[in-house]
């Protein structure tokens, strides 16, 4: 099987950062192997699904505070060790940072110097054998004093109480990570389970960081697990034997307990008292020889853990569980706009979606066909501080085809961007790119700009395409009228756009109800039209506000009208836009446009300008716009912008980037695009900071004209 078969869209917002309070208040999904039914409960309801005579097997391993930060001697450089496993005596295998600078013989001191370490050997995988020296009876006492919990990479919140990351039955020190399925148990819940006649026994498996090691191989069978130490007692072996003999179930609590039991059963043909190391990898097709059930968490896409769970429950059924969990509020809907602060009309807020929270005001980075023109990937967008990616329905429908994208798991899986994605409805492109178009009440028939073949797109078709794409936000299909336009035609167009919006809403509801949408929590934004007629704009905004959509956009501006007219239209419409919904100004614009629109109450922006300008050498700086191709930069050793922290400015001079453009090297275009998008995303961050501080008005007055000035 292929790694990609185990990918699903897991929004980072839905990854719990700490146990529920109380622990057994977490949500519980019960998946039946008998009839494929799914039930949605609370974890403290677990005893209802257990039967007298069942046996729960828990992992009693205790997490070491094994992450210690020290000082390299004699240089004073800061370094870090993460203890992975005990080799012998006081020698441990460790992960070292920075690994290349910690060669054999390196001495490190920790805290007050009462704990020291010497690197003995560097292993093939870069890990180190390290011997520790201390003045207490055991090393563990020093780790308690100086160490911190080594949290998994998906937990980003530091724990105030380190005991939150231990199970209530943790005993045996040695894990680099907690067996997290057990974090939901409380002493009271365990007493209730025992009172029902269910037995509970323990095994030990010291969890290593190999548990979180990404699967790199395309063929999952080629993946090699790191070895972990386990132990099974005589008592546990007998309980499992007796349970099986009586026809009752053995249920593993967590994948670590599961792997321990299956490793022993595979090695000896039965469960017996033993200890040793195992690198067992359980995935679909591997036979289970011991357990009859599993209590576990949702696991990361393409991880060895989701592969293990899929070995018990077919992969396709597991993929269906996640959206089902969201729909049934196992993972509650996170779609809300919250106004945090306001300075005059300028709004500071946050927009929570199923794919993450967007801090607003924000800029959406335009990846028309699923990538930023200029050679930037989804990973590059993360590196430059992007929050939202925008893709285009029209272009993706033509190439590669929205049905193909759906088959590949939707845009998030296709592009590997895991944050929010907005898809434009295709309306603007239909009216700006397509030729020989014919508009009717049903929709628009037009010729493809690629090969001229005839295409029909209406509200239903646009929603169907966007459902296949699986974006976070779908835009309603509208008619974008070119400015200037006649008042009568504009009025009729607004009325048609409203009717189309209602059809979009109905079609999206149908697609969700029938389970067709790749993203069952897809949002719908309506678009305000009306050309440059304030009366039409206001009336249309009133009409669509009544439809209670997830967000509202102002469209049909920045298409040829004077900038001041655009600002007038925003100010005319803003009082009639719902205060509790996010506001989006489509296709805008320059840094100055954005600052001005923020001051008039807009939250969200997109524009091809930063990437398009960058590809032609026009670069944004905090002092204005420069043309990097100009001769005056031929020997300029400064970065594009000394105040910028983008990869281009951190590493290269204006002279070098100018040379790349003159030599027509693609690297020049890539660095320039990266710089401009960094600038735009960090401009939005600066705007948010100014709003937080109550100084946005002064910021506006200083920069609204300066940033659009060519220098």
C-alpha positions in Angstrom: 0.0 0.0 0.0 1.1 3.6 -0.6 1.6 6.2 2.0 -0.7 8.6 0.2 -3.6 6.2 0.9 -3.4 7.2 4.5 -3.6 11.0 4.0 -6.7 12.9 5.3 -7.3 16.5 6.0 -6.6 17.1 9.7 -7.0 20.8 10.5 -4.4 21.8 13.1 -7.0 23.7 15.1 -8.6 20.3 16.0 -5.5 18.8 17.5 -6.0 18.9 21.3 -3.1 20.6 23.1 -4.0 19.3 26.6 -6.3 16.8 28.2 -9.9 17.7 28.6 -11.0 18.8 32.1 -12.0 16.5 33.6 -10.0 14.1 31.5 -12.9 11.8 30.8 -15.0 14.6 29.4 -13.3 14.1 26.0 -15.5 13.2 23.1 -15.7 9.5 22.2 -16.5 7.9 18.8 -17.4 4.2 18.9 -16.9 2.3 15.7 -18.4 -1.2 15.5 -16.6 -3.9 13.7 -19.8 -5.9 13.5 -22.2 -3.6 11.6 -20.1 -0.5 10.6 -22.2 1.7 12.9 -20.8 4.8 14.5 -21.9 6.2 17.8 -20.9 9.5 19.3 -20.5 9.8 23.1 -18.4 11.1 25.9 -15.3 9.2 27.1 -16.9 8.6 30.6 -19.5 6.6 28.7 -16.9 4.0 27.9 -18.1 1.4 30.5 -21.3 1.0 28.5 -19.3 -0.6 25.7 -17.4 -3.0 27.9 -18.7 -6.4 29.1 -18.0 -8.3 32.3 -15.0 -10.5 31.7 -13.4 -8.1 29.2 -9.7 -7.2 29.8 -8.3 -3.7 29.3 -4.5 -3.6 28.8 -2.8 -0.3 29.6 0.7 0.9 29.1 2.1 2.0 32.5 5.2 3.7 31.1 6.0 7.1 32.6 7.3 10.0 30.6 10.8 11.2 31.5 11.3 15.0 31.7 14.1 14.1 29.2 14.6 17.4 27.3 17.5 19.2 29.0 19.1 22.5 27.8 22.7 23.1 28.8 25.9 25.0 28.1 28.7 23.5 25.9 32.1 23.8 27.6 34.2 25.8 27.3 32.5 27.9 24.5 29.3 28.7 26.4 27.2 27.8 23.4 23.6 26.7 24.2 22.8 23.1 23.3 20.1 20.6 24.0 19.9 16.8 24.7 16.8 14.6 24.5 17.3 11.3 26.2 15.8 8.5 24.0 16.9 5.3 25.8 19.2 3.9 28.4 22.1 2.0 26.8 23.9 0.9 30.0 24.5 2.4 33.4 24.6 6.2 33.0 25.1 6.1 29.2 22.1 7.1 27.1 21.2 7.4 23.4 20.3 11.0 22.9 19.1 13.4 20.2 21.5 16.4 20.2 21.0 19.9 19.0 23.0 21.3 17.3 24.2 17.8 16.4 27.1 18.6 14.2 28.8 20.7 16.9 28.5 18.1 19.5 31.3 15.7 18.5 32.7 12.9 20.7 34.5 14.4 23.7 32.2 17.4 23.9 31.3 18.3 27.5 28.0 19.9 28.5 26.9 21.3 31.9 23.3 21.7 33.0 21.7 24.0 35.6 24.1 24.8 38.4 26.7 22.5 37.0 25.7 19.5 39.2 24.7 17.6 36.1 27.2 17.2 33.3 27.4 15.0 30.2 30.2 13.9 27.8 29.4 12.8 24.2 30.9 9.3 23.7 30.0 8.5 20.1 28.0 9.7 17.1 25.8 7.0 15.5 24.9 6.5 11.9 21.5 8.3 12.2 23.2 11.3 13.9 22.1 10.4 17.4 24.7 10.3 20.2 25.8 8.0 23.0 26.2 10.3 26.0 27.4 9.5 29.5 26.0 11.6 32.4 27.6 12.6 35.7 25.7 13.8 38.7 25.8 14.3 42.5 22.5 12.6 43.4 21.6 8.9 43.8 19.9 8.6 40.4 19.9 10.5 37.1 16.1 10.8 37.3 16.4 13.2 40.3 18.4 15.5 38.1 16.0 15.2 35.2 13.2 16.2 37.6 15.2 19.2 38.5 16.4 20.4 35.1 14.4 18.6 32.5 11.2 19.3 30.6 8.6 17.1 29.0 9.5 16.2 25.4 6.1 16.9 23.8 5.1 15.5 20.4 5.6 17.8 17.4 1.9 18.3 17.0 1.5 19.7 20.6 2.7 23.3 20.5 1.4 24.6 23.8 3.7 24.3 26.8 2.2 22.6 29.8 1.8 24.5 33.0 1.5 21.3 34.9 3.8 18.5 33.6 1.6 15.9 35.2 -1.0 16.7 32.5 1.2 14.7 30.2 1.2 11.5 32.4 -1.5 8.9 32.6 -3.0 8.3 36.0 -1.5 4.8 36.0 2.0 5.8 34.9 4.7 4.0 37.0 7.7 2.9 35.0 10.0 5.7 34.0 11.4 5.5 30.5 9.2 7.1 27.8 10.0 10.0 25.6 6.3 10.5 24.9 3.1 9.6 26.7 0.8 6.8 25.6 -1.8 9.4 24.9 -4.9 7.2 24.6 -4.6 6.7 28.4 -4.7 10.4 29.2 -8.5 10.2 29.1 -8.8 7.9 32.1 -9.5 9.1 35.6 -9.2 7.0 38.8 -13.0 7.2 39.2 -13.6 6.0 35.6 -11.2 3.0 36.2 -13.1 2.2 39.4 -16.4 2.2 37.5 -14.9 -0.1 34.8 -13.7 -2.6 37.5 -17.0 -2.5 39.3 -18.7 -3.7 36.1 -16.5 -6.9 36.2 -13.9 -5.7 33.6 -10.3 -6.5 34.5 -7.5 -4.0 33.9 -3.9 -5.1 33.6 -0.6 -3.4 32.6 2.3 -3.8 30.2 5.2 -1.5 29.7 6.5 -0.1 26.5 8.8 2.9 26.7 7.6 5.1 23.9 10.4 6.5 21.7 10.4 9.4 19.3 10.3 6.8 16.5 6.6 6.7 17.2 6.4 10.2 15.6 9.0 9.6 12.9 7.4 10.4 9.5 7.0 7.6 7.0 9.3 8.7 4.2 8.9 5.7 1.9 6.1 5.7 -0.7 5.5 2.0 -0.2 4.6 1.7 3.5 6.0 -1.9 3.7 9.5 -0.4 3.2 9.2 1.7 6.4 11.4 0.7 9.3 10.2 1.3 12.9 12.6 2.4 15.6 13.1 -0.3 18.3 11.4 0.2 21.7 11.8 -1.7 25.0 8.8 -3.6 26.4 7.9 -5.9 29.3 5.0 -8.2 30.0 4.6 -9.7 33.5 3.5 -13.2 34.6 0.3 -11.7 36.0 -0.6 -10.0 32.7 0.2 -13.0 30.6 -2.1 -15.2 32.8 -4.9 -12.7 32.7 -4.8 -12.6 28.9 -4.7 -16.4 28.7 -7.6 -16.8 31.0 -9.6 -14.0 29.2 -9.1 -15.6 25.8 -10.0 -19.1 27.2 -13.2 -17.8 28.6 -14.2 -16.3 25.3 -13.9 -12.7 26.4 -12.2 -9.7 24.7 -8.7 -8.3 25.2 -8.9 -4.6 24.5 -5.7 -2.6 24.1 -5.7 1.0 25.5 -3.5 2.8 23.0 -1.3 1.7 20.1 1.7 1.1 22.4 -0.2 -1.6 24.4 -1.4 -3.0 21.1 2.1 -3.2 19.6 3.5 -4.8 22.8 0.9 -7.6 22.8 1.1 -8.2 19.0 4.9 -8.2 19.1 4.9 -10.9 21.8 2.2 -13.0 20.1 4.1 -12.8 16.8 7.3 -13.9 18.4 6.1 -16.7 20.7 2.7 -17.6 19.3 1.1 -16.7 22.6 1.4 -14.1 25.3 4.0 -15.0 27.9 6.0 -13.2 30.5 9.0 -11.6 28.8 10.9 -8.4 28.0 12.9 -7.2 25.1 12.9 -4.8 22.2 10.4 -4.6 19.3 10.3 -2.7 16.0 7.0 -4.3 15.0 5.1 -2.3 12.3 1.4 -3.0 12.1 -0.4 -2.0 8.9 -3.2 -3.3 6.7 -2.6 -6.9 5.7 -0.7 -7.7 8.9 -2.5 -10.3 11.0 -3.5 -9.5 14.6 -3.0 -12.4 17.0 -4.0 -11.1 20.4 -6.2 -8.0 20.7 -10.0 -7.9 20.0 -10.4 -4.1 20.3 -8.6 -0.9 20.6 -9.1 2.4 22.4 -7.1 5.1 20.6 -7.0 8.7 19.5 -7.3 10.2 16.1 -3.9 10.0 14.5 -1.9 12.2 12.2 -2.2 11.6 8.4 0.3 9.3 6.9 1.6 8.3 10.3 2.5 4.7 11.4 -0.3 5.0 14.0 -3.1 5.7 11.5 -1.7 2.7 9.5 -2.0 0.5 12.6 -5.6 1.6 13.2 -6.4 1.0 9.5 -5.2 -2.5 9.9 -8.0 -3.1 12.4 -10.6 -1.0 10.6 -10.4 -0.8 6.8 -8.7 2.4 5.6 -11.7 3.7 3.7 -13.9 3.5 6.9 -11.3 5.3 8.9 -11.2 8.1 6.3 -15.0 8.4 6.7 -14.7 8.7 10.5 -13.0 12.1 10.6 -15.6 14.1 8.7 -18.3 12.2 10.5 -16.7 13.3 13.8 -16.8 16.9 12.7 -20.4 16.7 11.6 -21.5 15.1 14.9 -19.6 17.6 17.1 -17.0 15.1 18.2 -14.8 17.9 16.9 -17.0 21.0 17.2 -17.4 23.4 14.3 -14.8 26.2 14.6 -16.3 28.5 12.0 -16.7 31.9 13.7 -15.6 35.5 13.2 -14.7 37.3 16.5 -14.1 41.0 16.6 -11.3 41.5 19.1 -10.8 45.3 18.8 -11.8 48.2 16.7 -10.1 51.6 15.9 -12.6 53.8 14.2 -13.8 51.5 11.4 -10.7 49.4 11.3 -11.3 45.9 12.7 -8.9 43.5 14.5 -10.4 40.0 14.7 -9.9 36.3 14.2 -11.7 33.9 11.8 -11.9 30.3 13.0 -12.4 27.7 10.3 -12.1 23.9 10.2 -8.7 24.3 8.7 -7.3 26.8 11.2 -7.7 30.2 12.7 -7.0 33.3 10.5 -5.8 36.4 12.3 -7.4 39.4 10.6 -6.9 41.7 8.7 -5.2 39.1 6.5 -3.9 38.6 3.0 -4.8 35.6 0.8 -1.9 34.4 -1.3 -3.1 33.7 -4.9 -2.2 30.2 -6.1 -4.5 30.3 -9.1 -3.8 26.8 -10.3 -2.7 25.4 -7.0 0.7 27.0 -6.9 2.1 30.5 -6.6 3.5 31.7 -10.0 7.2 32.1 -9.5 7.9 28.6 -8.2 6.6 28.7 -4.6 5.0 25.7 -3.0 2.7 25.3 0.0 5.7 24.7 2.2 7.2 28.0 1.0 4.0 29.8 1.9 4.3 28.4 5.5 7.8 29.7 5.7 6.8 33.3 4.7 4.0 33.5 7.2 1.0 33.0 4.9 -2.3 32.2 6.5 -4.6 31.6 3.6 -4.1 30.3 0.1 -6.5 31.2 -2.8 -7.1 29.0 -5.7 -9.3 29.5 -8.8 -12.3 27.4 -9.7 -12.3 28.2 -13.4 -8.7 27.3 -14.0 -8.7 24.2 -11.9 -11.9 23.0 -13.6 -10.1 23.3 -16.9 -6.8 21.9 -15.8 -6.3 19.3 -14.2 -10.1 19.0 -13.7 -12.0 19.3 -10.4 -13.0 15.6 -10.5 -9.3 14.6 -10.7 -8.6 16.9 -7.7 -11.5 15.2 -5.8 -10.1 11.8 -6.6 -6.7 12.9 -5.2 -8.4 13.9 -1.9 -9.2 17.6 -2.5 -7.0 20.7 -2.8 -5.5 20.3 0.7 -4.1 16.8 0.0 -3.3 17.7 -3.7 -1.2 20.8 -2.8 -0.1 19.8 0.7 -1.3 23.1 2.1 -3.0 22.4 5.5 -4.3 25.9 6.2 -7.5 27.6 5.0 -8.1 27.7 1.2 -10.5 30.0 -0.5 -11.7 29.2 -4.1 -13.0 31.9 -6.3 -16.2 30.9 -8.0 -14.9 31.3 -11.5 -17.3 34.2 -12.2 -14.6 36.8 -12.7 -12.6 34.7 -15.0 -15.7 33.7 -17.0 -16.4 37.4 -17.6 -12.7 38.6 -18.0 -11.0 35.7 -19.9 -13.6 33.8 -21.7 -14.7 34.9 -25.2 -18.1 34.6 -26.9 -20.0 34.3 -23.6 -23.8 34.1 -23.5 -25.5 35.0 -20.2 -28.9 33.5 -19.4 -30.8 33.1 -16.1 -29.4 29.6 -15.9 -25.8 30.6 -16.2 -23.1 31.4 -18.7 -22.0 29.6 -21.8 -18.5 30.5 -22.9 -15.4 29.4 -24.8 -12.4 28.1 -22.9 -9.4 30.4 -23.1 -7.2 27.3 -23.5 -8.7 25.6 -26.5 -12.0 27.3 -27.3 -14.3 24.4 -26.4 -17.7 25.4 -25.2 -18.4 25.3 -21.4 -21.5 26.0 -19.4 -21.2 27.2 -15.8 -24.0 28.3 -13.5 -24.5 28.5 -9.7 -24.9 24.8 -9.4 -22.0 23.9 -11.5 -19.7 26.3 -9.6 -20.8 24.8 -6.3 -20.2 21.3 -7.6 -16.7 22.1 -8.8 -15.8 23.8 -5.5 -17.3 20.8 -3.6 -14.9 18.6 -5.6 -12.0 20.9 -4.8 -12.8 20.7 -1.1 -11.8 24.3 -0.2 -12.4 25.8 3.2 -14.4 28.7 1.6 -16.4 28.7 -1.6 -17.3 31.9 -3.3 -20.8 32.3 -4.8 -21.1 32.4 -8.6 -21.8 36.0 -9.6 -21.8 38.3 -12.6 -18.8 40.7 -12.5 -19.8 43.7 -14.7 -17.0 45.8 -16.2 -16.8 49.4 -15.2 -18.1 51.8 -16.5 -21.6 50.3 -16.9 -25.1 51.5 -17.4 -27.2 51.8 -14.2 -30.1 49.7 -15.7 -27.9 46.8 -16.7 -26.1 46.9 -13.3 -29.4 46.8 -11.5 -30.5 43.8 -13.5 -27.2 42.1 -12.9 -27.4 42.6 -9.1 -30.8 41.0 -9.1 -29.6 38.1 -11.1 -26.5 37.7 -8.8 -28.9 37.6 -5.8 -30.9 34.8 -7.4 -27.8 32.9 -8.3 -26.6 33.3 -4.7 -29.7 31.6 -3.4 -29.2 28.8 -5.8 -25.6 28.5 -4.7 -26.7 28.2 -1.1 -29.3 25.5 -1.9 -26.8 23.6 -4.0 -24.1 23.6 -1.3 -26.7 22.3 1.2 -27.6 19.5 -1.2 -24.0 18.5 -1.8 -23.3 18.4 1.9 -26.5 16.5 2.7 -25.7 13.8 0.0 -22.1 13.5 1.2 -20.7 14.7 -2.1 -18.5 17.5 -0.8 -14.9 16.7 -0.2 -15.0 19.1 2.7 -18.4 18.7 4.5 -17.7 22.0 6.5 -17.2 24.1 3.4 -18.2 27.7 3.9 -20.1 30.0 1.5 -19.3 33.7 1.0 -21.7 36.0 -0.9 -20.5 38.7 -3.2 -21.8 42.3 -3.2 -22.0 43.8 -6.7 -23.4 47.1 -8.1 -20.5 48.5 -10.1 -19.8 52.1 -9.0 -23.4 52.9 -8.1 -23.7 53.4 -4.4 -27.5 53.0 -4.3 -27.2 49.6 -6.0 -24.3 48.5 -3.8 -26.3 49.3 -0.6 -29.5 47.7 -1.8 -27.7 44.6 -2.9 -25.8 44.3 0.4 -29.0 44.6 2.3 -30.5 41.7 0.3 -27.6 39.3 0.6 -27.0 40.1 4.3 -30.5 38.6 5.0 -29.2 35.2 3.7 -27.0 34.7 6.8 -23.9 33.5 5.0 -20.6 32.6 6.5 -18.9 35.8 5.1 -19.4 38.6 2.7 -17.2 40.0 -0.1 -17.2 43.2 -2.1 -16.6 42.3 -5.7 -16.5 44.1 -9.0 -14.0 46.8 -7.8 -10.4 47.5 -8.8 -11.4 46.7 -12.4 -10.7 50.1 -13.9 -12.5 52.7 -11.8 -10.5 55.4 -10.0 -9.1 54.5 -6.6 -11.1 57.1 -4.8 -14.3 55.7 -6.4 -13.4 52.3 -5.0 -13.0 53.8 -1.5 -16.3 55.5 -1.8 -18.1 52.3 -2.6 -16.5 50.5 0.3 -17.6 53.3 2.7 -21.1 53.2 1.2 -21.5 49.4 1.7 -19.7 48.9 5.0 -22.5 50.1 7.4 -24.8 47.4 5.9 -22.3 44.5 6.1 -23.0 42.2 9.1 -20.8 43.2 12.0 -20.3 39.6 13.1 -19.2 38.2 9.8 -15.9 38.5 8.0 -15.6 41.1 5.2 -13.5 40.4 2.1 -12.5 43.0 -0.6 -11.8 40.9 -3.8 -8.7 41.5 -6.0 -7.2 44.4 -3.9 -4.5 45.5 -4.1 -1.5 47.7 -3.5 -0.1 48.1 0.1 -1.7 51.5 0.2 -5.0 50.2 -1.0 -5.0 47.6 1.7 -4.2 50.0 4.5 -7.0 52.3 3.3 -9.5 49.5 3.0 -8.6 48.3 6.5 -9.4 51.8 7.8 -12.8 51.4 6.1 -13.7 48.1 7.8 -12.3 45.3 5.5 -10.8 42.2 7.0 -9.6 40.0 4.1 -7.8 40.7 0.8 -6.3 39.0 -2.2 -4.4 40.1 -5.2 -2.0 38.8 -7.9 -0.1 42.1 -7.7 2.7 41.1 -5.3 3.7 38.0 -7.2 3.1 39.5 -10.7 5.1 42.6 -9.9 7.8 40.5 -8.4 8.2 38.5 -11.6 8.9 41.7 -13.4 11.4 43.0 -10.8 9.1 45.4 -9.0 9.7 44.9 -5.3 8.0 46.2 -2.2 10.0 47.8 0.6 9.1 49.8 3.7 10.5 52.8 1.9 8.5 52.3 -1.3 8.7 50.3 -4.5 12.0 49.6 -6.3 12.7 48.2 -9.8 15.6 45.7 -9.1 16.5 45.7 -12.8 17.6 49.3 -12.6 21.4 50.0 -13.2 21.8 51.7 -9.8 21.5 48.3 -8.1 24.3 46.7 -10.1 26.8 47.0 -7.3 24.4 47.4 -4.4 25.4 45.0 -1.6 22.4 45.7 0.6 19.4 43.4 0.8 16.2 44.3 -1.0 14.9 45.8 2.2 17.1 46.0 5.3 14.0 45.8 7.5 12.8 42.5 5.8 13.4 39.0 7.2 12.5 37.0 4.1 14.9 34.3 2.7 16.0 36.6 -0.1 16.8 39.5 2.2 18.5 37.3 4.8 20.9 35.8 2.2 21.3 37.8 -1.0 22.2 41.3 -2.2 20.3 43.6 -4.5 23.2 43.2 -6.9 22.9 39.4 -7.0 19.2 39.4 -7.5 19.5 42.1 -10.3 22.1 39.8 -11.9 19.6 36.9 -11.8 17.0 38.9 -13.5 19.3 40.1 -16.2 20.6 36.6 -16.8 16.9 35.4 -16.9 17.6 32.9 -14.1 14.5 31.5 -12.6 16.0 31.8 -9.1 15.7 35.6 -9.4 11.9 35.4 -10.0 11.5 32.9 -7.2 13.4 35.1 -4.7 11.5 38.2 -5.8 8.1 36.5 -5.4 9.1 35.2 -2.0 10.1 38.6 -0.9 6.9 40.4 -2.1 4.7 37.8 -0.5 6.7 38.0 2.7 6.2 41.8 2.6 2.4 41.5 2.1 1.9 38.9 4.8 4.1 40.8 7.3 2.4 44.1 6.3 -0.8 42.5 7.5 0.9 41.3 10.7 2.1 44.9 11.3 -1.4 46.2 10.7 -2.7 43.7 13.3 0.0 44.8 15.8 -0.9 48.5 15.3 -4.6 47.7 15.9 -3.7 45.8 19.0 -1.7 48.7 20.3 -4.3 51.3 19.3 -1.9 53.1 16.9 -3.3 52.1 13.5 -4.4 55.6 12.6 -0.8 57.0 13.0 0.5 54.0 11.0 -2.1 54.7 8.3 -1.1 58.3 8.0 2.6 57.4 7.8 2.5 54.6 5.3 -0.7 54.7 3.1 1.1 56.8 0.4 4.7 55.9 1.2 4.4 52.2 0.4 2.9 52.8 -3.0 5.7 55.4 -4.0 8.2 54.3 -6.6 11.8 55.1 -5.5 
